[in-house]
Amino acid sequence: MKLQGAIFDLDGTLLDSMFIWSTIGEEYLRSRGIAPREKLNEIFKNMSLLQAAQYYQTEYNLQGSTQEIMDGVNRMIWHYYEQQVQPKAGVVAVLQLLQQHHVKMCVATATDEPLAKIALQRTGLLTYFKKILTCGAIGHGKDEPDIYHAARRCLQTPQNGTWVFEDALHAAQTAKNAGYPVIGVYDPAEQNADALRSTADYYIHSFREMEVFLHEKSVDDCGL
């Protein structure tokens, strides 16, 4: 099957940015004068920012609207996206190759669009993507397939010819169960790398491996 579309996760997949999210859940609570309970960041790992804000409200009785909480978290990490985060090794070459073969691409991320956009723009990646879709805008986290379906509708590509690139096990499982070919991308923040490798149709430690794979298999005939 010809590869016609590609849906990319952002943090940990396109960008080397998961370190930002590894502690922000607890740091935000402390900034509000509240002591976080044990393993909060582990709980937040599989949540969208909206889901995390709602969790703050229900579990910590945090005052303020969900949007106010989300804005507060985003302010704490804005400078990382604006000034520091970089693409993962080999990403640019793969995006260039896919673009040359007219593969339609978009981003599907749990990160809010202003953060995603400023990082992609600064790193020169934004022009490769037709659209940035976010869990917040869709109204569902990556424990549900809605964002992948919305991305594919945006690309207007067949499901079996639309690959999903994910570094997180729970997201990869959601996309796979929804019928999408999945490329698992290694990131040290994902502690269940073996399970991700088993879930994915193809697993890479870096995008340099993806570039070799695409050259060897031919973008026009590299079904998974």
BADO-232540 format. One record per residue (C-alpha): residue in one letter; x, y, z; residue number from 1. Coordinates in nm, 3 decimals. Each point is the difference from the previous one (the first is absolute). Example, Ala and Ser with C-alpha at 12.3 -4.5 7.8 and 13.67 -1.06 7.14 Angstrom:
! residues 2
<site><code>a</code><u>1.230</u><v>-0.450</v><w>0.780</w><pos>1</pos></site>
<site><code>s</code><u>0.137</u><v>0.344</v><w>-0.066</w><pos>2</pos></site>
***
This chain:
! residues 224
<site><code>m</code><u>0.000</u><v>0.000</v><w>0.000</w><pos>1</pos></site>
<site><code>k</code><u>0.138</u><v>0.341</v><w>-0.094</w><pos>2</pos></site>
<site><code>l</code><u>0.075</u><v>0.229</v><w>0.291</w><pos>3</pos></site>
<site><code>q</code><u>-0.228</u><v>0.299</v><w>-0.054</w><pos>4</pos></site>
<site><code>g</code><u>-0.033</u><v>0.163</v><w>0.341</w><pos>5</pos></site>
<site><code>a</code><u>0.196</u><v>0.032</v><w>0.324</w><pos>6</pos></site>
<site><code>i</code><u>-0.127</u><v>0.111</v><w>0.340</w><pos>7</pos></site>
<site><code>f</code><u>0.278</u><v>0.104</v><w>0.237</w><pos>8</pos></site>
<site><code>d</code><u>-0.010</u><v>0.037</v><w>0.374</w><pos>9</pos></site>
<site><code>l</code><u>0.200</u><v>0.300</v><w>0.119</w><pos>10</pos></site>
<site><code>d</code><u>0.172</u><v>-0.045</v><w>0.338</w><pos>11</pos></site>
<site><code>g</code><u>0.238</u><v>-0.295</v><w>0.008</w><pos>12</pos></site>
<site><code>t</code><u>-0.062</u><v>-0.073</v><w>-0.368</w><pos>13</pos></site>
<site><code>l</code><u>0.081</u><v>0.308</v><w>-0.209</w><pos>14</pos></site>
<site><code>l</code><u>0.148</u><v>0.202</v><w>0.285</w><pos>15</pos></site>
<site><code>d</code><u>0.243</u><v>-0.098</v><w>0.274</w><pos>16</pos></site>
<site><code>s</code><u>-0.222</u><v>0.159</v><w>0.261</w><pos>17</pos></site>
<site><code>m</code><u>-0.135</u><v>-0.264</v><w>0.237</w><pos>18</pos></site>
<site><code>f</code><u>0.235</u><v>0.119</v><w>0.274</w><pos>19</pos></site>
<site><code>i</code><u>-0.222</u><v>0.307</v><w>0.031</w><pos>20</pos></site>
<site><code>w</code><u>-0.305</u><v>-0.208</v><w>0.086</w><pos>21</pos></site>
<site><code>s</code><u>0.172</u><v>-0.240</v><w>0.240</w><pos>22</pos></site>
<site><code>t</code><u>-0.036</u><v>0.236</v><w>0.297</w><pos>23</pos></site>
<site><code>i</code><u>-0.234</u><v>0.281</v><w>-0.105</w><pos>24</pos></site>
<site><code>g</code><u>-0.308</u><v>-0.159</v><w>0.158</w><pos>25</pos></site>
<site><code>e</code><u>0.151</u><v>0.013</v><w>0.346</w><pos>26</pos></site>
<site><code>e</code><u>0.175</u><v>0.333</v><w>-0.057</w><pos>27</pos></site>
<site><code>y</code><u>-0.326</u><v>0.170</v><w>-0.091</w><pos>28</pos></site>
<site><code>l</code><u>-0.168</u><v>-0.117</v><w>0.319</w><pos>29</pos></site>
<site><code>r</code><u>0.292</u><v>0.122</v><w>0.209</w><pos>30</pos></site>
<site><code>s</code><u>-0.023</u><v>0.337</v><w>-0.174</w><pos>31</pos></site>
<site><code>r</code><u>-0.359</u><v>0.014</v><w>0.128</w><pos>32</pos></site>
<site><code>g</code><u>0.112</u><v>-0.086</v><w>0.353</w><pos>33</pos></site>
<site><code>i</code><u>-0.124</u><v>-0.360</v><w>-0.008</w><pos>34</pos></site>
<site><code>a</code><u>0.212</u><v>-0.306</v><w>0.078</w><pos>35</pos></site>
<site><code>p</code><u>-0.043</u><v>-0.267</v><w>-0.271</w><pos>36</pos></site>
<site><code>r</code><u>-0.072</u><v>-0.358</v><w>0.094</w><pos>37</pos></site>
<site><code>e</code><u>0.225</u><v>-0.286</v><w>-0.100</w><pos>38</pos></site>
<site><code>k</code><u>0.039</u><v>-0.089</v><w>-0.371</w><pos>39</pos></site>
<site><code>l</code><u>-0.206</u><v>0.289</v><w>-0.132</w><pos>40</pos></site>
<site><code>n</code><u>0.221</u><v>0.037</v><w>-0.307</w><pos>41</pos></site>
<site><code>e</code><u>-0.046</u><v>-0.369</v><w>-0.078</w><pos>42</pos></site>
<site><code>i</code><u>-0.378</u><v>0.050</v><w>0.012</w><pos>43</pos></site>
<site><code>f</code><u>0.023</u><v>0.303</v><w>-0.230</w><pos>44</pos></site>
<site><code>k</code><u>0.215</u><v>-0.179</v><w>-0.257</w><pos>45</pos></site>
<site><code>n</code><u>-0.302</u><v>-0.143</v><w>-0.182</w><pos>46</pos></site>
<site><code>m</code><u>-0.218</u><v>0.311</v><w>0.030</w><pos>47</pos></site>
<site><code>s</code><u>-0.060</u><v>0.298</v><w>-0.221</w><pos>48</pos></site>
<site><code>l</code><u>0.051</u><v>0.341</v><w>0.158</w><pos>49</pos></site>
<site><code>l</code><u>-0.377</u><v>0.039</v><w>0.023</w><pos>50</pos></site>
<site><code>q</code><u>-0.033</u><v>-0.330</v><w>0.181</w><pos>51</pos></site>
<site><code>a</code><u>0.282</u><v>0.100</v><w>0.236</w><pos>52</pos></site>
<site><code>a</code><u>-0.172</u><v>0.330</v><w>0.078</w><pos>53</pos></site>
<site><code>q</code><u>-0.323</u><v>-0.184</v><w>0.077</w><pos>54</pos></site>
<site><code>y</code><u>0.194</u><v>-0.241</v><w>0.222</w><pos>55</pos></site>
<site><code>y</code><u>0.142</u><v>0.295</v><w>0.194</w><pos>56</pos></site>
<site><code>q</code><u>-0.352</u><v>0.124</v><w>0.060</w><pos>57</pos></site>
<site><code>t</code><u>-0.152</u><v>-0.330</v><w>0.111</w><pos>58</pos></site>
<site><code>e</code><u>0.293</u><v>-0.148</v><w>0.194</w><pos>59</pos></site>
<site><code>y</code><u>0.160</u><v>0.315</v><w>0.145</w><pos>60</pos></site>
<site><code>n</code><u>-0.299</u><v>0.233</v><w>0.007</w><pos>61</pos></site>
<site><code>l</code><u>0.205</u><v>0.251</v><w>-0.195</w><pos>62</pos></site>
<site><code>q</code><u>-0.177</u><v>0.330</v><w>-0.051</w><pos>63</pos></site>
<site><code>g</code><u>-0.040</u><v>0.156</v><w>-0.344</w><pos>64</pos></site>
<site><code>s</code><u>-0.144</u><v>-0.117</v><w>-0.331</w><pos>65</pos></site>
<site><code>t</code><u>0.163</u><v>-0.277</v><w>-0.201</w><pos>66</pos></site>
<site><code>q</code><u>0.113</u><v>0.261</v><w>-0.252</w><pos>67</pos></site>
<site><code>e</code><u>0.162</u><v>0.210</v><w>0.272</w><pos>68</pos></site>
<site><code>i</code><u>0.186</u><v>-0.306</v><w>0.129</w><pos>69</pos></site>
<site><code>m</code><u>0.113</u><v>-0.096</v><w>-0.350</w><pos>70</pos></site>
<site><code>d</code><u>0.118</u><v>0.355</v><w>-0.064</w><pos>71</pos></site>
<site><code>g</code><u>0.197</u><v>-0.008</v><w>0.324</w><pos>72</pos></site>
<site><code>v</code><u>0.178</u><v>-0.322</v><w>-0.096</w><pos>73</pos></site>
<site><code>n</code><u>0.073</u><v>0.133</v><w>-0.349</w><pos>74</pos></site>
<site><code>r</code><u>0.153</u><v>0.319</v><w>0.141</w><pos>75</pos></site>
<site><code>m</code><u>0.241</u><v>-0.205</v><w>0.208</w><pos>76</pos></site>
<site><code>i</code><u>0.134</u><v>-0.189</v><w>-0.304</w><pos>77</pos></site>
<site><code>w</code><u>-0.038</u><v>0.260</v><w>-0.274</w><pos>78</pos></site>
<site><code>h</code><u>0.367</u><v>0.099</v><w>-0.006</w><pos>79</pos></site>
<site><code>y</code><u>0.109</u><v>-0.360</v><w>-0.064</w><pos>80</pos></site>
<site><code>y</code><u>-0.206</u><v>-0.019</v><w>-0.318</w><pos>81</pos></site>
<site><code>e</code><u>0.083</u><v>0.353</v><w>-0.104</w><pos>82</pos></site>
<site><code>q</code><u>0.376</u><v>-0.028</v><w>0.052</w><pos>83</pos></site>
<site><code>q</code><u>0.135</u><v>-0.346</v><w>0.080</w><pos>84</pos></site>
<site><code>v</code><u>-0.166</u><v>-0.315</v><w>-0.132</w><pos>85</pos></site>
<site><code>q</code><u>0.153</u><v>-0.158</v><w>-0.310</w><pos>86</pos></site>
<site><code>p</code><u>-0.110</u><v>-0.259</v><w>-0.256</w><pos>87</pos></site>
<site><code>k</code><u>0.105</u><v>-0.356</v><w>0.068</w><pos>88</pos></site>
<site><code>a</code><u>0.291</u><v>-0.128</v><w>-0.206</w><pos>89</pos></site>
<site><code>g</code><u>-0.087</u><v>-0.077</v><w>-0.362</w><pos>90</pos></site>
<site><code>v</code><u>-0.347</u><v>0.157</v><w>0.007</w><pos>91</pos></site>
<site><code>v</code><u>0.070</u><v>0.266</v><w>-0.263</w><pos>92</pos></site>
<site><code>a</code><u>0.136</u><v>-0.247</v><w>-0.255</w><pos>93</pos></site>
<site><code>v</code><u>-0.306</u><v>-0.226</v><w>0.037</w><pos>94</pos></site>
<site><code>l</code><u>-0.244</u><v>0.290</v><w>-0.034</w><pos>95</pos></site>
<site><code>q</code><u>0.183</u><v>0.122</v><w>-0.309</w><pos>96</pos></site>
<site><code>l</code><u>-0.014</u><v>-0.347</v><w>-0.155</w><pos>97</pos></site>
<site><code>l</code><u>-0.370</u><v>-0.038</v><w>0.071</w><pos>98</pos></site>
<site><code>q</code><u>-0.072</u><v>0.346</v><w>-0.139</w><pos>99</pos></site>
<site><code>q</code><u>0.193</u><v>-0.080</v><w>-0.319</w><pos>100</pos></site>
<site><code>h</code><u>-0.228</u><v>-0.301</v><w>-0.049</w><pos>101</pos></site>
<site><code>h</code><u>-0.313</u><v>0.209</v><w>0.061</w><pos>102</pos></site>
<site><code>v</code><u>-0.090</u><v>-0.171</v><w>0.327</w><pos>103</pos></site>
<site><code>k</code><u>-0.251</u><v>0.216</v><w>0.187</w><pos>104</pos></site>
<site><code>m</code><u>0.096</u><v>0.067</v><w>0.362</w><pos>105</pos></site>
<site><code>c</code><u>-0.151</u><v>0.146</v><w>0.313</w><pos>106</pos></site>
<site><code>v</code><u>0.073</u><v>0.015</v><w>0.373</w><pos>107</pos></site>
<site><code>a</code><u>-0.225</u><v>-0.156</v><w>0.266</w><pos>108</pos></site>
<site><code>t</code><u>0.106</u><v>0.102</v><w>0.348</w><pos>109</pos></site>
<site><code>a</code><u>-0.115</u><v>0.035</v><w>0.359</w><pos>110</pos></site>
<site><code>t</code><u>0.196</u><v>0.327</v><w>0.020</w><pos>111</pos></site>
<site><code>d</code><u>-0.197</u><v>0.319</v><w>-0.057</w><pos>112</pos></site>
<site><code>e</code><u>0.028</u><v>0.150</v><w>-0.348</w><pos>113</pos></site>
<site><code>p</code><u>0.183</u><v>0.327</v><w>0.088</w><pos>114</pos></site>
<site><code>l</code><u>0.284</u><v>-0.197</v><w>0.161</w><pos>115</pos></site>
<site><code>a</code><u>0.014</u><v>-0.253</v><w>-0.283</w><pos>116</pos></site>
<site><code>k</code><u>-0.008</u><v>0.269</v><w>-0.265</w><pos>117</pos></site>
<site><code>i</code><u>0.272</u><v>0.219</v><w>0.148</w><pos>118</pos></site>
<site><code>a</code><u>0.236</u><v>-0.297</v><w>0.037</w><pos>119</pos></site>
<site><code>l</code><u>-0.067</u><v>-0.136</v><w>-0.349</w><pos>120</pos></site>
<site><code>q</code><u>0.038</u><v>0.346</v><w>-0.150</w><pos>121</pos></site>
<site><code>r</code><u>0.329</u><v>0.070</v><w>0.177</w><pos>122</pos></site>
<site><code>t</code><u>0.146</u><v>-0.337</v><w>-0.097</w><pos>123</pos></site>
<site><code>g</code><u>-0.106</u><v>0.031</v><w>-0.364</w><pos>124</pos></site>
<site><code>l</code><u>-0.242</u><v>-0.294</v><w>0.010</w><pos>125</pos></site>
<site><code>l</code><u>-0.332</u><v>0.181</v><w>-0.023</w><pos>126</pos></site>
<site><code>t</code><u>-0.007</u><v>0.025</v><w>-0.380</w><pos>127</pos></site>
<site><code>y</code><u>-0.008</u><v>-0.379</v><w>-0.038</w><pos>128</pos></site>
<site><code>f</code><u>-0.339</u><v>-0.036</v><w>0.167</w><pos>129</pos></site>
<site><code>k</code><u>-0.347</u><v>0.071</v><w>-0.131</w><pos>130</pos></site>
<site><code>k</code><u>-0.142</u><v>0.051</v><w>0.350</w><pos>131</pos></site>
<site><code>i</code><u>0.066</u><v>-0.028</v><w>0.373</w><pos>132</pos></site>
<site><code>l</code><u>-0.277</u><v>-0.190</v><w>0.177</w><pos>133</pos></site>
<site><code>t</code><u>-0.011</u><v>0.001</v><w>0.381</w><pos>134</pos></site>
<site><code>c</code><u>-0.177</u><v>-0.217</v><w>0.253</w><pos>135</pos></site>
<site><code>g</code><u>-0.135</u><v>0.315</v><w>0.162</w><pos>136</pos></site>
<site><code>a</code><u>-0.166</u><v>0.117</v><w>-0.321</w><pos>137</pos></site>
<site><code>i</code><u>-0.133</u><v>-0.346</v><w>-0.084</w><pos>138</pos></site>
<site><code>g</code><u>-0.127</u><v>-0.052</v><w>0.353</w><pos>139</pos></site>
<site><code>h</code><u>0.153</u><v>-0.344</v><w>0.047</w><pos>140</pos></site>
<site><code>g</code><u>0.334</u><v>-0.130</v><w>0.121</w><pos>141</pos></site>
<site><code>k</code><u>0.207</u><v>-0.264</v><w>-0.176</w><pos>142</pos></site>
<site><code>d</code><u>-0.168</u><v>-0.270</v><w>0.201</w><pos>143</pos></site>
<site><code>e</code><u>-0.269</u><v>0.042</v><w>-0.266</w><pos>144</pos></site>
<site><code>p</code><u>0.051</u><v>-0.004</v><w>-0.380</w><pos>145</pos></site>
<site><code>d</code><u>-0.188</u><v>0.323</v><w>-0.079</w><pos>146</pos></site>
<site><code>i</code><u>0.311</u><v>0.209</v><w>-0.069</w><pos>147</pos></site>
<site><code>y</code><u>0.135</u><v>-0.255</v><w>-0.248</w><pos>148</pos></site>
<site><code>h</code><u>-0.329</u><v>-0.017</v><w>-0.186</w><pos>149</pos></site>
<site><code>a</code><u>-0.016</u><v>0.379</v><w>-0.012</w><pos>150</pos></site>
<site><code>a</code><u>0.357</u><v>0.015</v><w>-0.131</w><pos>151</pos></site>
<site><code>r</code><u>-0.071</u><v>-0.253</v><w>-0.273</w><pos>152</pos></site>
<site><code>r</code><u>-0.311</u><v>0.191</v><w>-0.106</w><pos>153</pos></site>
<site><code>c</code><u>0.214</u><v>0.311</v><w>-0.022</w><pos>154</pos></site>
<site><code>l</code><u>0.255</u><v>-0.182</v><w>-0.218</w><pos>155</pos></site>
<site><code>q</code><u>-0.271</u><v>-0.176</v><w>-0.205</w><pos>156</pos></site>
<site><code>t</code><u>0.207</u><v>-0.317</v><w>-0.024</w><pos>157</pos></site>
<site><code>p</code><u>-0.101</u><v>-0.367</v><w>0.032</w><pos>158</pos></site>
<site><code>q</code><u>0.037</u><v>-0.146</v><w>0.347</w><pos>159</pos></site>
<site><code>n</code><u>0.232</u><v>-0.286</v><w>-0.097</w><pos>160</pos></site>
<site><code>g</code><u>0.220</u><v>0.246</v><w>-0.189</w><pos>161</pos></site>
<site><code>t</code><u>0.023</u><v>0.244</v><w>0.292</w><pos>162</pos></site>
<site><code>w</code><u>0.278</u><v>-0.070</v><w>0.249</w><pos>163</pos></site>
<site><code>v</code><u>-0.007</u><v>0.118</v><w>0.361</w><pos>164</pos></site>
<site><code>f</code><u>0.334</u><v>0.084</v><w>0.165</w><pos>165</pos></site>
<site><code>e</code><u>-0.011</u><v>-0.027</v><w>0.380</w><pos>166</pos></site>
<site><code>d</code><u>0.251</u><v>-0.032</v><w>0.284</w><pos>167</pos></site>
<site><code>a</code><u>-0.255</u><v>-0.074</v><w>0.276</w><pos>168</pos></site>
<site><code>l</code><u>-0.133</u><v>-0.351</v><w>0.047</w><pos>169</pos></site>
<site><code>h</code><u>-0.358</u><v>0.097</v><w>0.089</w><pos>170</pos></site>
<site><code>a</code><u>-0.029</u><v>0.223</v><w>-0.308</w><pos>171</pos></site>
<site><code>a</code><u>0.151</u><v>-0.262</v><w>-0.228</w><pos>172</pos></site>
<site><code>q</code><u>-0.245</u><v>-0.259</v><w>0.132</w><pos>173</pos></site>
<site><code>t</code><u>-0.293</u><v>0.234</v><w>-0.063</w><pos>174</pos></site>
<site><code>a</code><u>0.107</u><v>0.067</v><w>-0.359</w><pos>175</pos></site>
<site><code>k</code><u>0.071</u><v>-0.367</v><w>-0.066</w><pos>176</pos></site>
<site><code>n</code><u>-0.335</u><v>-0.113</v><w>0.143</w><pos>177</pos></site>
<site><code>a</code><u>-0.169</u><v>0.261</v><w>-0.220</w><pos>178</pos></site>
<site><code>g</code><u>0.151</u><v>-0.162</v><w>-0.310</w><pos>179</pos></site>
<site><code>y</code><u>0.297</u><v>0.224</v><w>-0.080</w><pos>180</pos></site>
<site><code>p</code><u>0.349</u><v>-0.123</v><w>-0.090</w><pos>181</pos></site>
<site><code>v</code><u>0.223</u><v>0.114</v><w>0.288</w><pos>182</pos></site>
<site><code>i</code><u>0.365</u><v>0.102</v><w>0.008</w><pos>183</pos></site>
<site><code>g</code><u>0.135</u><v>-0.022</v><w>0.354</w><pos>184</pos></site>
<site><code>v</code><u>0.265</u><v>0.260</v><w>0.076</w><pos>185</pos></site>
<site><code>y</code><u>0.245</u><v>-0.053</v><w>0.284</w><pos>186</pos></site>
<site><code>d</code><u>0.010</u><v>0.260</v><w>0.274</w><pos>187</pos></site>
<site><code>p</code><u>0.160</u><v>-0.053</v><w>0.343</w><pos>188</pos></site>
<site><code>a</code><u>-0.311</u><v>0.137</v><w>0.172</w><pos>189</pos></site>
<site><code>e</code><u>-0.199</u><v>-0.308</v><w>-0.110</w><pos>190</pos></site>
<site><code>q</code><u>0.089</u><v>-0.269</v><w>0.251</w><pos>191</pos></site>
<site><code>n</code><u>-0.191</u><v>-0.273</v><w>-0.186</w><pos>192</pos></site>
<site><code>a</code><u>0.215</u><v>0.000</v><w>-0.312</w><pos>193</pos></site>
<site><code>d</code><u>-0.033</u><v>-0.376</v><w>-0.049</w><pos>194</pos></site>
<site><code>a</code><u>-0.379</u><v>0.023</v><w>0.004</w><pos>195</pos></site>
<site><code>l</code><u>0.011</u><v>0.291</v><w>-0.244</w><pos>196</pos></site>
<site><code>r</code><u>0.224</u><v>-0.203</v><w>-0.230</w><pos>197</pos></site>
<site><code>s</code><u>-0.247</u><v>-0.289</v><w>0.013</w><pos>198</pos></site>
<site><code>t</code><u>-0.296</u><v>0.228</v><w>-0.069</w><pos>199</pos></site>
<site><code>a</code><u>0.151</u><v>0.190</v><w>-0.292</w><pos>200</pos></site>
<site><code>d</code><u>0.013</u><v>-0.127</v><w>-0.357</w><pos>201</pos></site>
<site><code>y</code><u>0.351</u><v>0.143</v><w>-0.021</w><pos>202</pos></site>
<site><code>y</code><u>0.221</u><v>0.131</v><w>0.280</w><pos>203</pos></site>
<site><code>i</code><u>0.287</u><v>0.246</v><w>-0.029</w><pos>204</pos></site>
<site><code>h</code><u>0.262</u><v>0.120</v><w>0.245</w><pos>205</pos></site>
<site><code>s</code><u>0.053</u><v>0.312</v><w>-0.210</w><pos>206</pos></site>
<site><code>f</code><u>-0.136</u><v>0.158</v><w>-0.316</w><pos>207</pos></site>
<site><code>r</code><u>0.326</u><v>-0.085</v><w>-0.174</w><pos>208</pos></site>
<site><code>e</code><u>-0.127</u><v>-0.359</v><w>0.002</w><pos>209</pos></site>
<site><code>m</code><u>-0.328</u><v>0.121</v><w>-0.149</w><pos>210</pos></site>
<site><code>e</code><u>0.186</u><v>0.177</v><w>-0.280</w><pos>211</pos></site>
<site><code>v</code><u>0.188</u><v>-0.320</v><w>-0.087</w><pos>212</pos></site>
<site><code>f</code><u>-0.324</u><v>-0.200</v><w>0.013</w><pos>213</pos></site>
<site><code>l</code><u>-0.177</u><v>0.240</v><w>-0.237</w><pos>214</pos></site>
<site><code>h</code><u>0.288</u><v>-0.004</v><w>-0.246</w><pos>215</pos></site>
<site><code>e</code><u>0.023</u><v>-0.379</v><w>0.005</w><pos>216</pos></site>
<site><code>k</code><u>-0.372</u><v>-0.069</v><w>-0.022</w><pos>217</pos></site>
<site><code>s</code><u>-0.094</u><v>0.295</v><w>-0.227</w><pos>218</pos></site>
<site><code>v</code><u>-0.256</u><v>0.249</v><w>0.127</w><pos>219</pos></site>
<site><code>d</code><u>-0.230</u><v>-0.095</v><w>-0.286</w><pos>220</pos></site>
<site><code>d</code><u>-0.019</u><v>-0.364</v><w>0.108</w><pos>221</pos></site>
<site><code>c</code><u>0.079</u><v>-0.040</v><w>0.371</w><pos>222</pos></site>
<site><code>g</code><u>-0.310</u><v>-0.147</v><w>0.152</w><pos>223</pos></site>
<site><code>l</code><u>0.014</u><v>-0.116</v><w>0.360</w><pos>224</pos></site>
***
